[in-house]
Amino acid sequence: MNWLLRLYPAPWRERYGEEFGAVLASQHASPGLVLDVLAGAVDARLHPQIQHTHSKQIKGDDTMTLEMLQRCAAGGPKLSPSERRIASRFAIWSALVMAVLYMVLTKIYREAPAVQAVFYASVFSSSTVYLQAAYLRNRPWLTRVFILGGSLLGMYLFMLAVCVIGSKL
């Protein structure tokens, strides 16, 4: 499982690699663990917290754990009022688009599982759009589109699978 460490940026590995390697070694290998580590690697690359290898170190055995707790305690990204308004507008517009899409598809295809999946995915899409607009505000537009589109597509495909299984029961 230590091969997954190579997915993280070099400064991150220098600071946390030994501790994280020990955590990985103590875990039972599973698809969920691999997905979790992959998501962590993407997060470490999108939201780098370490600027230099000689940055201030926290003392103690659980450096990585303390850093993560401090990041969570900070409450996420600090948004200005204008950034919150922009993210809120994106969320509202995405909710309106999803509602219109659902109504049009329902009119055409009735109660098909694919249409129901649009409805269920729309429940979470607004908050996803808001969070991604907030967290990715300083990233290139192509990165934003890729992450947001992938998130929404993944959510829709999951809901589609649930609706198809539900229709078979």
Contacts in CASP RR format, 6 or more apart in sequence:
PFRMAT RR
TARGET T0000
AUTHOR 0000-0000-0000
METHOD contacts of the structure
MODEL  1
MNWLLRLYPAPWRERYGEEFGAVLASQHASPGLVLDVLAGAVDARLHPQI
QHTHSKQIKGDDTMTLEMLQRCAAGGPKLSPSERRIASRFAIWSALVMAV
LYMVLTKIYREAPAVQAVFYASVFSSSTVYLQAAYLRNRPWLTRVFILGG
SLLGMYLFMLAVCVIGSKL
1 21 0 8 1.000
1 24 0 8 1.000
1 25 0 8 1.000
1 27 0 8 1.000
1 29 0 8 1.000
1 33 0 8 1.000
1 37 0 8 1.000
2 21 0 8 1.000
2 24 0 8 1.000
2 25 0 8 1.000
4 24 0 8 1.000
4 34 0 8 1.000
4 37 0 8 1.000
4 38 0 8 1.000
4 41 0 8 1.000
5 13 0 8 1.000
5 17 0 8 1.000
5 20 0 8 1.000
5 21 0 8 1.000
5 24 0 8 1.000
6 13 0 8 1.000
7 37 0 8 1.000
7 38 0 8 1.000
7 41 0 8 1.000
8 16 0 8 1.000
8 17 0 8 1.000
8 20 0 8 1.000
8 40 0 8 1.000
8 41 0 8 1.000
8 44 0 8 1.000
8 45 0 8 1.000
9 44 0 8 1.000
9 45 0 8 1.000
9 48 0 8 1.000
9 50 0 8 1.000
11 48 0 8 1.000
11 50 0 8 1.000
11 51 0 8 1.000
11 52 0 8 1.000
11 53 0 8 1.000
12 44 0 8 1.000
12 48 0 8 1.000
12 50 0 8 1.000
14 53 0 8 1.000
15 50 0 8 1.000
15 53 0 8 1.000
15 55 0 8 1.000
15 57 0 8 1.000
15 63 0 8 1.000
15 64 0 8 1.000
16 63 0 8 1.000
16 64 0 8 1.000
16 67 0 8 1.000
17 64 0 8 1.000
19 61 0 8 1.000
19 62 0 8 1.000
19 63 0 8 1.000
19 64 0 8 1.000
20 64 0 8 1.000
23 64 0 8 1.000
24 33 0 8 1.000
24 37 0 8 1.000
27 33 0 8 1.000
46 135 0 8 1.000
46 136 0 8 1.000
46 139 0 8 1.000
46 143 0 8 1.000
46 147 0 8 1.000
47 135 0 8 1.000
49 67 0 8 1.000
49 71 0 8 1.000
57 63 0 8 1.000
58 66 0 8 1.000
58 67 0 8 1.000
60 66 0 8 1.000
76 135 0 8 1.000
77 134 0 8 1.000
77 135 0 8 1.000
77 137 0 8 1.000
79 87 0 8 1.000
79 134 0 8 1.000
79 137 0 8 1.000
83 134 0 8 1.000
83 137 0 8 1.000
84 134 0 8 1.000
86 133 0 8 1.000
86 137 0 8 1.000
87 129 0 8 1.000
87 130 0 8 1.000
87 133 0 8 1.000
87 134 0 8 1.000
87 137 0 8 1.000
88 130 0 8 1.000
90 129 0 8 1.000
90 130 0 8 1.000
90 133 0 8 1.000
91 126 0 8 1.000
91 127 0 8 1.000
91 129 0 8 1.000
91 130 0 8 1.000
91 133 0 8 1.000
92 126 0 8 1.000
94 125 0 8 1.000
94 126 0 8 1.000
94 129 0 8 1.000
95 122 0 8 1.000
95 125 0 8 1.000
95 126 0 8 1.000
98 118 0 8 1.000
98 121 0 8 1.000
98 122 0 8 1.000
98 125 0 8 1.000
98 126 0 8 1.000
99 122 0 8 1.000
101 118 0 8 1.000
101 122 0 8 1.000
102 115 0 8 1.000
102 118 0 8 1.000
102 119 0 8 1.000
102 122 0 8 1.000
105 112 0 8 1.000
105 114 0 8 1.000
105 115 0 8 1.000
105 118 0 8 1.000
106 115 0 8 1.000
109 115 0 8 1.000
113 160 0 8 1.000
113 163 0 8 1.000
113 164 0 8 1.000
113 166 0 8 1.000
113 167 0 8 1.000
114 160 0 8 1.000
114 163 0 8 1.000
116 159 0 8 1.000
116 163 0 8 1.000
117 156 0 8 1.000
117 159 0 8 1.000
117 160 0 8 1.000
117 162 0 8 1.000
117 163 0 8 1.000
118 156 0 8 1.000
118 159 0 8 1.000
120 159 0 8 1.000
120 162 0 8 1.000
120 163 0 8 1.000
121 152 0 8 1.000
121 155 0 8 1.000
121 156 0 8 1.000
121 158 0 8 1.000
121 159 0 8 1.000
124 155 0 8 1.000
125 152 0 8 1.000
125 155 0 8 1.000
128 148 0 8 1.000
128 151 0 8 1.000
128 152 0 8 1.000
128 155 0 8 1.000
129 148 0 8 1.000
129 152 0 8 1.000
132 144 0 8 1.000
132 147 0 8 1.000
132 148 0 8 1.000
132 151 0 8 1.000
133 144 0 8 1.000
133 148 0 8 1.000
136 143 0 8 1.000
136 144 0 8 1.000
136 147 0 8 1.000
136 148 0 8 1.000
139 147 0 8 1.000
END
